[in-house]
Amino acid sequence: MSKPVFEDLFAFSGRRNRKSYNLYQVAMALIGGLGELMVASGEVALAVIGVLVLFALGLSQIAVITQRFRDFGWTGWSIVVFPGLVLLVVLAFSFDWGVGLVWLAIAASIVVTLALMCVPGNRGDNLYGPDPLR
């Protein structure tokens, strides 16, 4: 049994297994696309609603990634890896630190993303809660 996709979308506690995480990403990509269309529509009311939808999706994304990290037994604060890698890419371009550093940061981002999608979490209970598959 997998954790329901739309359960605990804004909770920064608990754990989330691979299936629930991957299905969440698909659903949020579709909803985010609709939000982007609303923003790009040119209608002020739709654009405001679209911005609110995208803001809510951003908060939800942070919470769900935190839950996924906790499924590995890592702290939820591990999520700062993503903005740190983006900042590293921006700084590397800004200060001309070299293309190698940019590719290293991009590769690290891809590895972390694939780990979130493919690597199974800890079996059984861990420090952050019960196994979401039970």
PyMOL commands that set and color helices and strands:
alter all, ss='L'
color gray80, all
select helices_A, chain A and resi 18-40+44-71+76-94+99-118
alter helices_A, ss='H'
color red, helices_A
deselect
rebuild
show_as cartoon
